[in-house]
Amino acid sequence: MIIKKIESRRARCGVIGLGYVGLSLMVAIANAGFRVTGIDICQQKLERLKNGISDIPDVPDSVLGPFIESGQIQVTDDYSVLSELDTVNICVPTPLSENKSPDMQFITAAVQQIAMHLHTEQLIILESTTYPGTTEEIILPMLQKTDISGTLQVGQDFYLAYSPERIEPGNSTFFMANTPKVIGGVTTKCTQIANTFYEQYINKTHTVSSPRIAEMVKLLENTFRSVNIGLINEVALICDRMDLDVWEIIDAAATKPFGFMPFYPGPGPGGHCIPIDPHYLSWKARTYQYHARFIELASEINSSMPKHVLDKVIQALNQHRKSLNGSKILVIGVAYKKDIGDIRESPSFEVMRLILDNGAQILYHDPHVSNIILGGEDIYHSETLTKSIIESVDCVVILTDHSNIDYELIVRHAAVVVDTRNATHSIQHSSSNIIKI
């Protein structure tokens, strides 16, 4: 019985997709005493992991290494190992296609492999962000197949559930174990078994009535953030025209102990979730003949922020009687959020592309990102932040407010600073050369 195997930690566990979510999940499962096999198709990643080298800061080498050395965690690209596993968590990417519709290719590829090795008393859980209906409409038909032994029935022969990932890179307060887990199984027994599995390494679980509910929970969480970021970005655009300091306004509003939650403007949201997940919801809504105008408008406003930053750079240069064409611009921060090296969907790249398209030269400094590729092939390396390099450029643009950057040095020696994150709020002198969004 799979529940007894799980409760006694004898269950063999597997994770497909060893990115930010999958690698963290694999280590959390191992930390609870299970043997875990990670599956990924990237050979370079697998080689690093086999040597105890982690790809993400949230899983230090010092934590991963002992699990690899002891054999408690193994990694492979061989999907045949699925036939030996009792639990399988799917943590593969779910990007958008060119027309902003869900791209299911990585999920279906993983499920095809699972279906080939599916056996009785096996628990399958999808964690990848997706639209309501994916688990039951796509995954279930692929797994509930007929072979020489008959049809494998969900809830009787194997168990299927959806549980949205809630990983936030760089968050030192909430991590895997202390972030509640939402779980929705295809059947009551599926939910029960999945819940038992997560209870072994998650402090608190919350079960819902179906996978569709759990899938919608994830989209609601991230659409909530997208809409509120869109709102505050639009307020920032209004305040800019009215010559009001939006940062001071937010700080004052945040003193209200009820009915207000502070969100902050910026060059645009980044990461895998906020720029993508709302499109999954609006796409699904259209299949029900509903146009999610509010959600799409928020995404439209957020997507417009890089152009607003470009306009601010042009304004800053104009004040010094300079043109953007031919100027040298130093970008501070290319990661999508502070104090991490994650560049997925970072708005900094769109800002830099716009600057380059207008004939300027780009330099960048990011203590967490050593090199990037712009324009498809041009490799840029993070510059050392010095007085001389700051003085050598025509404008400094702060796109990510990393904590370990000397903003005092930047403001003191820059000709002009465009601050999109309010990183210079505590600097009193030379405020005349700071332009905020």
ZAMARGU-4260 file (C-alpha; in steps of 0.2 Angstrom, whole numbers, plus 5000, padded with zeros to 4 digits):
<rodrens>
0) 5000/5000/5000 | 5008/5017/4995 | 5002/5026/5010 | 5012/5014/5021 | 5027/5016/5010
5) 5026/5035/5011 | 5023/5036/5030 | 5038/5024/5033 | 5049/5034/5021 | 5051/5018/5010
10) 5043/5026/4995 | 5055/5029/4981 | 5052/5047/4974 | 5055/5055/4958 | 5055/5073/4951
15) 5055/5077/4933 | 5062/5094/4929 | 5076/5101/4940 | 5075/5119/4938 | 5070/5132/4952
20) 5055/5122/4958 | 5061/5104/4954 | 5078/5105/4962 | 5071/5113/4978 | 5057/5100/4979
25) 5070/5086/4977 | 5081/5092/4991 | 5065/5095/5002 | 5059/5077/4999 | 5077/5070/5003
30) 5078/5080/5018 | 5063/5071/5025 | 5072/5054/5023 | 5066/5048/5006 | 5077/5042/4992
35) 5074/5053/4977 | 5078/5052/4958 | 5079/5068/4948 | 5076/5067/4930 | 5081/5081/4917
40) 5086/5081/4899 | 5100/5094/4901 | 5116/5085/4901 | 5126/5100/4907 | 5114/5102/4922
45) 5115/5084/4926 | 5134/5084/4926 | 5134/5099/4938 | 5122/5090/4950 | 5131/5074/4949
50) 5146/5084/4956 | 5136/5092/4970 | 5135/5109/4961 | 5118/5117/4962 | 5111/5129/4949
55) 5101/5139/4961 | 5106/5150/4976 | 5091/5143/4987 | 5099/5126/4986 | 5117/5128/4992
60) 5131/5116/4986 | 5134/5112/5005 | 5116/5105/5006 | 5115/5096/4989 | 5132/5088/4990
65) 5130/5076/5005 | 5114/5070/4997 | 5123/5066/4980 | 5138/5058/4989 | 5127/5047/4999
70) 5116/5042/4985 | 5100/5048/4993 | 5098/5059/4978 | 5102/5053/4961 | 5100/5062/4944
75) 5098/5055/4927 | 5091/5057/4910 | 5085/5039/4909 | 5066/5039/4910 | 5065/5020/4913
80) 5069/5023/4931 | 5050/5029/4932 | 5045/5010/4933 | 5054/5009/4950 | 5047/5025/4958
85) 5032/5026/4969 | 5029/5045/4967 | 5033/5057/4953 | 5032/5076/4954 | 5031/5085/4937
90) 5040/5102/4938 | 5043/5106/4920 | 5042/5123/4912 | 5026/5130/4905 | 5030/5144/4893
95) 5019/5154/4882 | 5018/5152/4863 | 5021/5166/4851 | 5002/5171/4852 | 5002/5170/4871
100) 4993/5154/4872 | 4999/5140/4884 | 5013/5129/4878 | 5010/5111/4885 | 5025/5103/4875
105) 5035/5100/4891 | 5021/5093/4901 | 5015/5081/4888 | 5033/5075/4884 | 5035/5071/4903
110) 5018/5062/4904 | 5021/5052/4889 | 5037/5045/4897 | 5027/5042/4913 | 5013/5033/4904
115) 5026/5021/4897 | 5032/5016/4914 | 5016/5018/4924 | 5012/5005/4937 | 5000/5001/4950
120) 5001/5010/4967 | 5010/5025/4959 | 5006/5043/4963 | 5008/5056/4950 | 5008/5075/4954
125) 5009/5090/4943 | 5016/5105/4950 | 5019/5116/4934 | 5009/5131/4933 | 4995/5128/4920
130) 4976/5132/4916 | 4961/5124/4925 | 4958/5107/4917 | 4975/5102/4912 | 4977/5088/4925
135) 4960/5080/4920 | 4959/5084/4902 | 4977/5081/4896 | 4986/5071/4909 | 4973/5059/4914
140) 4968/5052/4897 | 4986/5049/4893 | 4989/5039/4909 | 4972/5030/4910 | 4977/5018/4896
145) 4973/5000/4891 | 4987/4987/4890 | 4987/4968/4892 | 4983/4969/4910 | 4967/4980/4906
150) 4964/4998/4910 | 4973/5007/4924 | 4960/5016/4933 | 4964/5033/4942 | 4960/5032/4961
155) 4961/5013/4961 | 4977/5008/4952 | 4986/5024/4951 | 4984/5041/4959 | 4984/5058/4951
160) 4984/5076/4959 | 4988/5094/4956 | 4998/5104/4968 | 5004/5121/4963 | 5022/5126/4967
165) 5025/5141/4978 | 5043/5144/4976 | 5049/5162/4977 | 5068/5163/4973 | 5078/5172/4986
170) 5064/5172/5000 | 5073/5168/5016 | 5057/5169/5026 | 5045/5158/5017 | 5053/5142/5009
175) 5047/5124/5005 | 5043/5118/5022 | 5034/5132/5029 | 5024/5138/5014 | 5007/5129/5015
180) 5003/5117/5000 | 4987/5117/4991 | 4982/5099/4985 | 4968/5094/4973 | 4966/5075/4968
185) 4956/5068/4954 | 4947/5057/4966 | 4946/5058/4985 | 4958/5044/4987 | 4970/5053/4976
190) 4969/5069/4987 | 4972/5058/5002 | 4987/5050/4996 | 4995/5066/4989 | 4991/5075/5005
195) 5000/5061/5015 | 5015/5063/5004 | 5016/5082/5006 | 5013/5080/5025 | 5030/5071/5027
200) 5040/5087/5022 | 5027/5102/5022 | 5022/5110/5039 | 5004/5113/5033 | 4993/5107/5019
205) 4976/5112/5012 | 4966/5101/5002 | 4953/5106/4989 | 4939/5097/4980 | 4947/5095/4963
210) 4963/5098/4952 | 4954/5112/4943 | 4952/5121/4959 | 4970/5119/4963 | 4975/5124/4946
215) 4965/5140/4947 | 4972/5144/4965 | 4989/5146/4957 | 4983/5157/4943 | 4973/5168/4956
220) 4988/5170/4967 | 4999/5177/4952 | 4985/5186/4943 | 4982/5195/4960 | 5000/5201/4960
225) 5000/5206/4941 | 4984/5216/4943 | 4990/5225/4958 | 5007/5229/4950 | 4998/5235/4935
230) 4988/5246/4946 | 5003/5254/4955 | 5012/5256/4938 | 4997/5265/4931 | 4997/5276/4947
235) 5015/5279/4944 | 5012/5285/4926 | 4998/5297/4933 | 5009/5304/4947 | 5023/5307/4934
240) 5012/5318/4924 | 5006/5327/4940 | 5024/5329/4946 | 5020/5319/4962 | 5032/5307/4971
245) 5023/5290/4969 | 5035/5282/4982 | 5031/5294/4996 | 5012/5292/4992 | 5014/5273/4994
250) 5024/5274/5010 | 5010/5286/5017 | 4996/5274/5011 | 5005/5259/5019 | 5003/5267/5036
255) 4984/5262/5035 | 4983/5246/5045 | 4969/5239/5036 | 4962/5239/5018 | 4978/5243/5009
260) 4993/5232/5004 | 5008/5241/4997 | 5014/5236/4979 | 5028/5246/4970 | 5031/5252/4953
265) 5046/5247/4942 | 5052/5243/4925 | 5040/5229/4924 | 5037/5212/4932 | 5049/5197/4929
270) 5051/5179/4934 | 5042/5164/4927 | 5025/5168/4935 | 5019/5186/4935 | 5022/5190/4916
275) 5015/5173/4910 | 5002/5166/4922 | 4989/5179/4919 | 4989/5174/4900 | 4985/5156/4905
280) 4969/5163/4914 | 4964/5175/4900 | 4967/5161/4887 | 4956/5149/4896 | 4943/5162/4899
285) 4941/5165/4880 | 4937/5146/4878 | 4922/5150/4889 | 4917/5166/4878 | 4923/5178/4891
290) 4936/5192/4888 | 4946/5195/4904 | 4948/5213/4901 | 4954/5218/4918 | 4968/5205/4918
295) 4974/5209/4901 | 4974/5228/4904 | 4985/5225/4919 | 4997/5215/4908 | 4997/5228/4895
300) 5001/5242/4907 | 5015/5231/4915 | 5022/5228/4897 | 5022/5246/4893 | 5034/5250/4908
305) 5051/5247/4899 | 5045/5261/4886 | 5042/5272/4900 | 5059/5269/4907 | 5066/5273/4890
310) 5057/5289/4890 | 5064/5294/4907 | 5082/5290/4900 | 5079/5301/4886 | 5072/5315/4897
315) 5087/5313/4908 | 5099/5315/4894 | 5089/5330/4887 | 5092/5339/4903 | 5111/5338/4899
320) 5108/5342/4881 | 5113/5325/4875 | 5105/5313/4863 | 5102/5295/4867 | 5109/5290/4851
325) 5128/5289/4854 | 5127/5290/4873 | 5134/5277/4885 | 5122/5270/4897 | 5126/5260/4913
330) 5113/5248/4919 | 5112/5243/4937 | 5104/5226/4939 | 5098/5214/4926 | 5090/5201/4937
335) 5071/5202/4939 | 5071/5205/4957 | 5084/5211/4971 | 5097/5200/4978 | 5096/5185/4966
340) 5103/5180/4950 | 5087/5175/4941 | 5085/5183/4924 | 5069/5174/4918 | 5058/5186/4910
345) 5067/5201/4917 | 5061/5218/4911 | 5079/5224/4911 | 5082/5215/4895 | 5068/5224/4886
350) 5074/5241/4893 | 5092/5237/4887 | 5085/5232/4870 | 5076/5248/4868 | 5091/5258/4873
355) 5102/5248/4860 | 5089/5250/4846 | 5090/5269/4849 | 5109/5269/4846 | 5116/5270/4863
360) 5130/5259/4870 | 5126/5248/4885 | 5136/5243/4900 | 5129/5234/4915 | 5134/5229/4933
365) 5125/5216/4943 | 5134/5207/4957 | 5123/5191/4955 | 5124/5190/4936 | 5141/5188/4928
370) 5137/5189/4910 | 5122/5190/4899 | 5117/5188/4880 | 5109/5203/4871 | 5103/5203/4853
375) 5104/5185/4852 | 5123/5183/4851 | 5132/5198/4859 | 5139/5193/4876 | 5140/5207/4889
380) 5150/5205/4906 | 5146/5213/4922 | 5157/5228/4925 | 5166/5232/4941 | 5157/5247/4949
385) 5170/5260/4951 | 5171/5279/4952 | 5179/5280/4935 | 5166/5269/4926 | 5152/5279/4933
390) 5160/5295/4928 | 5163/5288/4910 | 5145/5286/4906 | 5131/5298/4901 | 5117/5290/4912
395) 5115/5277/4925 | 5099/5267/4925 | 5094/5257/4941 | 5083/5243/4935 | 5086/5231/4950
400) 5089/5237/4968 | 5101/5224/4974 | 5106/5227/4992 | 5125/5226/4990 | 5127/5240/4978
405) 5134/5257/4983 | 5121/5269/4978 | 5130/5283/4987 | 5144/5281/4975 | 5133/5280/4960
410) 5123/5296/4964 | 5139/5306/4969 | 5148/5302/4953 | 5135/5300/4940 | 5130/5314/4928
415) 5112/5308/4930 | 5103/5293/4937 | 5086/5286/4932 | 5080/5276/4947 | 5066/5264/4943
420) 5066/5256/4960 | 5068/5270/4973 | 5085/5263/4977 | 5092/5280/4981 | 5078/5286/4993
425) 5090/5288/5008 | 5102/5299/4998 | 5099/5317/5002 | 5113/5326/4993 | 5114/5328/4974
430) 5096/5323/4973 | 5094/5335/4958 | 5103/5322/4947 | 5091/5308/4951 | 5075/5305/4940
435) 5063/5292/4947 | 5048/5284/4938
</rodrens>
